[in-house]
C-alpha cells in the first residue's frame, strides 16, 4: 500500500534507538517514550496560500527530522507504525 500525504502533511517513521539496560532493569514497551527522531517517508505537495499559489515543502523524502513526542496521528502501513503530521509540527531537520 502506498500513501501520498495531502497538502502540507508529512508521513514519517520514527527511528528506534538501541535498547539500553542499566543495572539489569528492563523497561516494558508500554513504559517507553516515543522516539523524537524520524525519517521522512513521503511528503505532500505543500499548502496553498490565499492567492492559490502552492508553497513548497521544506522537507523531502529521506530527511531525518525531529518531531514532538505526541505530534501527529499514528497509523499502520503494511504492519509498520508510521506518524502523519503537518509540516509545521516538525521541529528541525537533522543534518
N, CA, C and O atoms as a GROMACS GRO file, in nm:
protein
  380
    1UNK      N    1   0.085  -0.118   0.000
    1UNK     CA    2   0.000   0.000   0.000
    1UNK      C    3   0.090   0.124   0.000
    1UNK      O    4   0.182   0.134   0.080
    2UNK      N    5   0.062   0.218  -0.090
    2UNK     CA    6   0.134   0.344  -0.096
    2UNK      C    7   0.046   0.454  -0.040
    2UNK      O    8  -0.075   0.456  -0.064
    3UNK      N    9   0.107   0.544   0.035
    3UNK     CA   10   0.033   0.656   0.092
    3UNK      C   11   0.098   0.785   0.045
    3UNK      O   12   0.219   0.802   0.057
    4UNK      N   13   0.018   0.876  -0.009
    4UNK     CA   14   0.063   1.009  -0.050
    4UNK      C   15  -0.007   1.110   0.038
    4UNK      O   16  -0.128   1.129   0.025
    5UNK      N   17   0.067   1.177   0.127
    5UNK     CA   18   0.004   1.277   0.213
    5UNK      C   19  -0.051   1.394   0.130
    5UNK      O   20   0.004   1.427   0.025
    6UNK      N   21  -0.156   1.456   0.178
    6UNK     CA   22  -0.218   1.569   0.110
    6UNK      C   23  -0.171   1.700   0.171
    6UNK      O   24  -0.137   1.706   0.289
    7UNK      N   25  -0.170   1.804   0.090
    7UNK     CA   26  -0.137   1.938   0.138
    7UNK      C   27   0.001   1.945   0.201
    7UNK      O   28   0.100   1.903   0.141
    8UNK      N   29   0.006   2.000   0.322
    8UNK     CA   30   0.135   2.018   0.389
    8UNK      C   31   0.163   1.907   0.491
    8UNK      O   32   0.234   1.929   0.588
    9UNK      N   33   0.106   1.790   0.468
    9UNK     CA   34   0.127   1.678   0.560
    9UNK      C   35   0.249   1.596   0.519
    9UNK      O   36   0.287   1.592   0.402
   10UNK      N   37   0.310   1.530   0.621
   10UNK     CA   38   0.431   1.452   0.602
   10UNK      C   39   0.412   1.317   0.670
   10UNK      O   40   0.362   1.312   0.782
   11UNK      N   41   0.451   1.209   0.604
   11UNK     CA   42   0.447   1.075   0.661
   11UNK      C   43   0.589   1.040   0.706
   11UNK      O   44   0.682   1.042   0.626
   12UNK      N   45   0.605   1.008   0.836
   12UNK     CA   46   0.736   0.977   0.891
   12UNK      C   47   0.733   0.843   0.962
   12UNK      O   48   0.627   0.796   1.005
   13UNK      N   49   0.850   0.782   0.973
   13UNK     CA   50   0.866   0.659   1.051
   13UNK      C   51   0.964   0.691   1.162
   13UNK      O   52   1.079   0.728   1.137
   14UNK      N   53   0.917   0.676   1.286
   14UNK     CA   54   1.004   0.704   1.400
   14UNK      C   55   1.118   0.602   1.404
   14UNK      O   56   1.096   0.483   1.383
   15UNK      N   57   1.239   0.651   1.430
   15UNK     CA   58   1.356   0.562   1.436
   15UNK      C   59   1.377   0.518   1.580
   15UNK      O   60   1.381   0.598   1.672
   16UNK      N   61   1.391   0.387   1.596
   16UNK     CA   62   1.409   0.329   1.729
   16UNK      C   63   1.556   0.332   1.767
   16UNK      O   64   1.642   0.298   1.686
   17UNK      N   65   1.585   0.373   1.890
   17UNK     CA   66   1.720   0.369   1.941
   17UNK      C   67   1.747   0.230   1.998
   17UNK      O   68   1.654   0.157   2.033
   18UNK      N   69   1.873   0.196   2.006
   18UNK     CA   70   1.910   0.067   2.065
   18UNK      C   71   1.868   0.065   2.212
   18UNK      O   72   1.886   0.163   2.283
   19UNK      N   73   1.812  -0.047   2.255
   19UNK     CA   74   1.763  -0.058   2.392
   19UNK      C   75   1.878  -0.064   2.491
   19UNK      O   76   1.971  -0.143   2.475
   20UNK      N   77   1.872   0.021   2.591
   20UNK     CA   78   1.976   0.023   2.694
   20UNK      C   79   1.922  -0.042   2.820
   20UNK      O   80   1.810  -0.014   2.864
   21UNK      N   81   2.002  -0.129   2.876
   21UNK     CA   82   1.966  -0.194   3.002
   21UNK      C   83   2.066  -0.147   3.107
   21UNK      O   84   2.186  -0.170   3.094
   22UNK      N   85   2.015  -0.082   3.208
   22UNK     CA   86   2.101  -0.029   3.314
   22UNK      C   87   2.072  -0.103   3.443
   22UNK      O   88   1.958  -0.107   3.489
   23UNK      N   89   2.173  -0.160   3.499
   23UNK     CA   90   2.157  -0.227   3.628
   23UNK      C   91   2.065  -0.347   3.623
   23UNK      O   92   2.006  -0.384   3.725
   24UNK      N   93   2.050  -0.409   3.506
   24UNK     CA   94   1.967  -0.528   3.494
   24UNK      C   95   1.818  -0.501   3.490
   24UNK      O   96   1.739  -0.595   3.497
   25UNK      N   97   1.777  -0.373   3.479
   25UNK     CA   98   1.634  -0.339   3.476
   25UNK      C   99   1.590  -0.327   3.330
   25UNK      O  100   1.649  -0.250   3.254
   26UNK      N  101   1.487  -0.402   3.293
   26UNK     CA  102   1.433  -0.395   3.158
   26UNK      C  103   1.302  -0.318   3.164
   26UNK      O  104   1.212  -0.352   3.241
   27UNK      N  105   1.292  -0.215   3.082
   27UNK     CA  106   1.172  -0.130   3.080
   27UNK      C  107   1.073  -0.189   2.979
   27UNK      O  108   1.110  -0.211   2.864
   28UNK      N  109   0.948  -0.214   3.019
   28UNK     CA  110   0.850  -0.269   2.925
   28UNK      C  111   0.815  -0.168   2.816
   28UNK      O  112   0.829  -0.047   2.836
   29UNK      N  113   0.769  -0.219   2.701
   29UNK     CA  114   0.735  -0.134   2.587
   29UNK      C  115   0.631  -0.028   2.622
   29UNK      O  116   0.636   0.082   2.568
   30UNK      N  117   0.538  -0.059   2.710
   30UNK     CA  118   0.431   0.035   2.744
   30UNK      C  119   0.484   0.154   2.823
   30UNK      O  120   0.419   0.259   2.826
   31UNK      N  121   0.599   0.141   2.888
   31UNK     CA  122   0.655   0.250   2.968
   31UNK      C  123   0.758   0.331   2.892
   31UNK      O  124   0.804   0.435   2.941
   32UNK      N  125   0.797   0.287   2.773
   32UNK     CA  126   0.898   0.358   2.696
   32UNK      C  127   0.838   0.481   2.631
   32UNK      O  128   0.721   0.483   2.594
   33UNK      N  129   0.923   0.585   2.617
   33UNK     CA  130   0.880   0.706   2.549
   33UNK      C  131   0.894   0.688   2.399
   33UNK      O  132   0.978   0.610   2.352
   34UNK      N  133   0.813   0.760   2.323
   34UNK     CA  134   0.823   0.756   2.178
   34UNK      C  135   0.952   0.827   2.136
   34UNK      O  136   0.986   0.930   2.195
   35UNK      N  137   1.023   0.774   2.036
   35UNK     CA  138   1.142   0.844   1.988
   35UNK      C  139   1.104   0.975   1.921
   35UNK      O  140   0.996   0.987   1.862
   36UNK      N  141   1.192   1.074   1.931
   36UNK     CA  142   1.164   1.204   1.871
   36UNK      C  143   1.230   1.220   1.735
   36UNK      O  144   1.200   1.315   1.663
   37UNK      N  145   1.318   1.129   1.698
   37UNK     CA  146   1.381   1.135   1.567
   37UNK      C  147   1.305   1.044   1.471
   37UNK      O  148   1.262   0.935   1.508
   38UNK      N  149   1.288   1.091   1.348
   38UNK     CA  150   1.211   1.015   1.249
   38UNK      C  151   1.270   1.036   1.110
   38UNK      O  152   1.344   1.132   1.085
   39UNK      N  153   1.236   0.944   1.021
   39UNK     CA  154   1.276   0.955   0.882
   39UNK      C  155   1.153   0.985   0.798
   39UNK      O  156   1.049   0.922   0.814
   40UNK      N  157   1.165   1.082   0.708
   40UNK     CA  158   1.054   1.121   0.621
   40UNK      C  159   1.035   1.014   0.514
   40UNK      O  160   1.128   0.982   0.440
   41UNK      N  161   0.914   0.958   0.507
   41UNK     CA  162   0.881   0.852   0.412
   41UNK      C  163   0.813   0.911   0.288
   41UNK      O  164   0.840   0.867   0.176
   42UNK      N  165   0.725   1.009   0.307
   42UNK     CA  166   0.653   1.072   0.195
   42UNK      C  167   0.610   1.212   0.235
   42UNK      O  168   0.587   1.238   0.353
   43UNK      N  169   0.600   1.301   0.138
   43UNK     CA  170   0.555   1.439   0.165
   43UNK      C  171   0.444   1.477   0.069
   43UNK      O  172   0.436   1.425  -0.042
   44UNK      N  173   0.360   1.568   0.114
   44UNK     CA  174   0.254   1.621   0.028
   44UNK      C  175   0.309   1.726  -0.066
   44UNK      O  176   0.430   1.751  -0.069
   45UNK      N  177   0.221   1.787  -0.144
   45UNK     CA  178   0.261   1.888  -0.243
   45UNK      C  179   0.284   2.026  -0.182
   45UNK      O  180   0.342   2.113  -0.247
   46UNK      N  181   0.241   2.047  -0.059
   46UNK     CA  182   0.252   2.178   0.005
   46UNK      C  183   0.114   2.243   0.013
   46UNK      O  184   0.024   2.207  -0.063
   47UNK      N  185   0.099   2.338   0.103
   47UNK     CA  186  -0.032   2.401   0.115
   47UNK      C  187  -0.044   2.521   0.022
   47UNK      O  188   0.056   2.572  -0.030
   48UNK      N  189  -0.166   2.566   0.002
   48UNK     CA  190  -0.194   2.679  -0.084
   48UNK      C  191  -0.204   2.806  -0.001
   48UNK      O  192  -0.259   2.806   0.109
   49UNK      N  193  -0.149   2.917  -0.055
   49UNK     CA  194  -0.164   3.045   0.014
   49UNK      C  195  -0.298   3.107  -0.025
   49UNK      O  196  -0.377   3.045  -0.095
   50UNK      N  197  -0.323   3.230   0.020
   50UNK     CA  198  -0.451   3.296  -0.004
   50UNK      C  199  -0.480   3.319  -0.153
   50UNK      O  200  -0.596   3.327  -0.192
   51UNK      N  201  -0.375   3.331  -0.235
   51UNK     CA  202  -0.393   3.357  -0.377
   51UNK      C  203  -0.396   3.228  -0.459
   51UNK      O  204  -0.405   3.234  -0.582
   52UNK      N  205  -0.390   3.113  -0.394
   52UNK     CA  206  -0.395   2.986  -0.464
   52UNK      C  207  -0.260   2.935  -0.512
   52UNK      O  208  -0.253   2.836  -0.584
   53UNK      N  209  -0.152   3.002  -0.471
   53UNK     CA  210  -0.017   2.959  -0.510
   53UNK      C  211   0.034   2.854  -0.412
   53UNK      O  212   0.017   2.869  -0.291
   54UNK      N  213   0.095   2.747  -0.463
   54UNK     CA  214   0.143   2.638  -0.381
   54UNK      C  215   0.274   2.679  -0.312
   54UNK      O  216   0.365   2.729  -0.376
   55UNK      N  217   0.282   2.657  -0.180
   55UNK     CA  218   0.402   2.686  -0.101
   55UNK      C  219   0.484   2.558  -0.094
   55UNK      O  220   0.435   2.455  -0.048
   56UNK      N  221   0.609   2.563  -0.139
   56UNK     CA  222   0.696   2.445  -0.143
   56UNK      C  223   0.726   2.393  -0.003
   56UNK      O  224   0.733   2.470   0.093
   57UNK      N  225   0.743   2.261   0.008
   57UNK     CA  226   0.775   2.197   0.135
   57UNK      C  227   0.924   2.214   0.166
   57UNK      O  228   1.007   2.218   0.075
   58UNK      N  229   0.958   2.225   0.294
   58UNK     CA  230   1.097   2.238   0.337
   58UNK      C  231   1.165   2.103   0.357
   58UNK      O  232   1.288   2.096   0.360
   59UNK      N  233   1.088   1.997   0.370
   59UNK     CA  234   1.145   1.864   0.390
   59UNK      C  235   1.120   1.779   0.266
   59UNK      O  236   1.030   1.807   0.187
   60UNK      N  237   1.203   1.675   0.249
   60UNK     CA  238   1.186   1.585   0.136
   60UNK      C  239   1.203   1.442   0.184
   60UNK      O  240   1.250   1.418   0.295
   61UNK      N  241   1.165   1.348   0.100
   61UNK     CA  242   1.175   1.207   0.134
   61UNK      C  243   1.320   1.172   0.167
   61UNK      O  244   1.412   1.211   0.096
   62UNK      N  245   1.339   1.098   0.277
   62UNK     CA  246   1.472   1.056   0.319
   62UNK      C  247   1.534   1.146   0.425
   62UNK      O  248   1.633   1.106   0.487
   63UNK      N  249   1.480   1.266   0.448
   63UNK     CA  250   1.532   1.355   0.552
   63UNK      C  251   1.512   1.294   0.690
   63UNK      O  252   1.413   1.226   0.714
   64UNK      N  253   1.608   1.319   0.780
   64UNK     CA  254   1.591   1.283   0.921
   64UNK      C  255   1.546   1.409   0.993
   64UNK      O  256   1.608   1.515   0.978
   65UNK      N  257   1.439   1.398   1.070
   65UNK     CA  258   1.380   1.514   1.136
   65UNK      C  259   1.355   1.486   1.284
   65UNK      O  260   1.352   1.372   1.328
   66UNK      N  261   1.337   1.594   1.359
   66UNK     CA  262   1.296   1.585   1.498
   66UNK      C  263   1.151   1.628   1.508
   66UNK      O  264   1.112   1.732   1.454
   67UNK      N  265   1.071   1.547   1.579
   67UNK     CA  266   0.929   1.579   1.598
   67UNK      C  267   0.896   1.567   1.746
   67UNK      O  268   0.970   1.504   1.822
   68UNK      N  269   0.787   1.626   1.787
   68UNK     CA  270   0.742   1.617   1.925
   68UNK      C  271   0.699   1.475   1.961
   68UNK      O  272   0.660   1.398   1.873
   69UNK      N  273   0.706   1.442   2.088
   69UNK     CA  274   0.669   1.307   2.134
   69UNK      C  275   0.526   1.271   2.100
   69UNK      O  276   0.496   1.157   2.067
   70UNK      N  277   0.436   1.368   2.107
   70UNK     CA  278   0.294   1.340   2.087
   70UNK      C  279   0.240   1.411   1.964
   70UNK      O  280   0.120   1.437   1.956
   71UNK      N  281   0.327   1.443   1.867
   71UNK     CA  282   0.285   1.510   1.744
   71UNK      C  283   0.220   1.412   1.647
   71UNK      O  284   0.253   1.294   1.646
   72UNK      N  285   0.129   1.463   1.568
   72UNK     CA  286   0.072   1.386   1.459
   72UNK      C  287  -0.024   1.276   1.500
   72UNK      O  288  -0.064   1.265   1.616
   73UNK      N  289  -0.059   1.196   1.401
   73UNK     CA  290  -0.152   1.084   1.418
   73UNK      C  291  -0.079   0.956   1.381
   73UNK      O  292  -0.025   0.944   1.270
   74UNK      N  293  -0.076   0.858   1.472
   74UNK     CA  294  -0.011   0.731   1.446
   74UNK      C  295  -0.100   0.643   1.359
   74UNK      O  296  -0.219   0.630   1.384
   75UNK      N  297  -0.039   0.583   1.255
   75UNK     CA  298  -0.110   0.492   1.166
   75UNK      C  299  -0.021   0.371   1.138
   75UNK      O  300   0.100   0.376   1.161
   76UNK      N  301  -0.081   0.263   1.087
   76UNK     CA  302  -0.005   0.145   1.046
   76UNK      C  303  -0.012   0.132   0.895
   76UNK      O  304  -0.119   0.136   0.836
   77UNK      N  305   0.106   0.116   0.833
   77UNK     CA  306   0.116   0.095   0.689
   77UNK      C  307   0.194  -0.035   0.670
   77UNK      O  308   0.311  -0.043   0.706
   78UNK      N  309   0.130  -0.136   0.614
   78UNK     CA  310   0.193  -0.267   0.596
   78UNK      C  311   0.249  -0.322   0.727
   78UNK      O  312   0.361  -0.373   0.730
   79UNK      N  313   0.171  -0.310   0.834
   79UNK     CA  314   0.208  -0.356   0.968
   79UNK      C  315   0.330  -0.285   1.026
   79UNK      O  316   0.394  -0.338   1.117
   80UNK      N  317   0.362  -0.166   0.977
   80UNK     CA  318   0.471  -0.086   1.030
   80UNK      C  319   0.413   0.045   1.081
   80UNK      O  320   0.336   0.111   1.011
   81UNK      N  321   0.449   0.083   1.204
   81UNK     CA  322   0.399   0.208   1.265
   81UNK      C  323   0.459   0.330   1.196
   81UNK      O  324   0.581   0.339   1.180
   82UNK      N  325   0.374   0.422   1.156
   82UNK     CA  326   0.415   0.550   1.098
   82UNK      C  327   0.337   0.661   1.168
   82UNK      O  328   0.240   0.635   1.239
   83UNK      N  329   0.382   0.783   1.149
   83UNK     CA  330   0.312   0.901   1.201
   83UNK      C  331   0.290   0.997   1.086
   83UNK      O  332   0.381   1.023   1.007
   84UNK      N  333   0.168   1.050   1.076
   84UNK     CA  334   0.139   1.152   0.975
   84UNK      C  335   0.114   1.283   1.049
   84UNK      O  336   0.034   1.288   1.143
   85UNK      N  337   0.182   1.389   1.006
   85UNK     CA  338   0.173   1.517   1.075
   85UNK      C  339   0.188   1.632   0.976
   85UNK      O  340   0.231   1.612   0.862
   86UNK      N  341   0.154   1.750   1.020
   86UNK     CA  342   0.170   1.869   0.937
   86UNK      C  343   0.317   1.912   0.940
   86UNK      O  344   0.389   1.885   1.036
   87UNK      N  345   0.359   1.978   0.834
   87UNK     CA  346   0.499   2.021   0.825
   87UNK      C  347   0.536   2.114   0.940
   87UNK      O  348   0.650   2.111   0.987
   88UNK      N  349   0.443   2.197   0.986
   88UNK     CA  350   0.478   2.291   1.095
   88UNK      C  351   0.493   2.222   1.231
   88UNK      O  352   0.534   2.286   1.327
   89UNK      N  353   0.462   2.091   1.240
   89UNK     CA  354   0.484   2.015   1.362
   89UNK      C  355   0.627   1.958   1.368
   89UNK      O  356   0.670   1.907   1.472
   90UNK      N  357   0.700   1.966   1.256
   90UNK     CA  358   0.840   1.922   1.253
   90UNK      C  359   0.925   2.030   1.320
   90UNK      O  360   0.917   2.147   1.284
   91UNK      N  361   1.006   1.988   1.416
   91UNK     CA  362   1.086   2.083   1.493
   91UNK      C  363   1.215   2.121   1.424
   91UNK      O  364   1.256   2.238   1.428
   92UNK      N  365   1.282   2.025   1.359
   92UNK     CA  366   1.412   2.050   1.296
   92UNK      C  367   1.447   1.939   1.199
   92UNK      O  368   1.392   1.829   1.206
   93UNK      N  369   1.540   1.970   1.107
   93UNK     CA  370   1.596   1.869   1.018
   93UNK      C  371   1.734   1.834   1.073
   93UNK      O  372   1.814   1.924   1.101
   94UNK      N  373   1.763   1.705   1.089
   94UNK     CA  374   1.892   1.660   1.141
   94UNK      C  375   1.986   1.644   1.023
   94UNK      O  376   1.958   1.571   0.928
   95UNK      N  377   2.100   1.715   1.029
   95UNK     CA  378   2.198   1.708   0.919
   95UNK      C  379   2.315   1.621   0.957
   95UNK      O  380   2.407   1.603   0.877
   0.00000   0.00000   0.00000
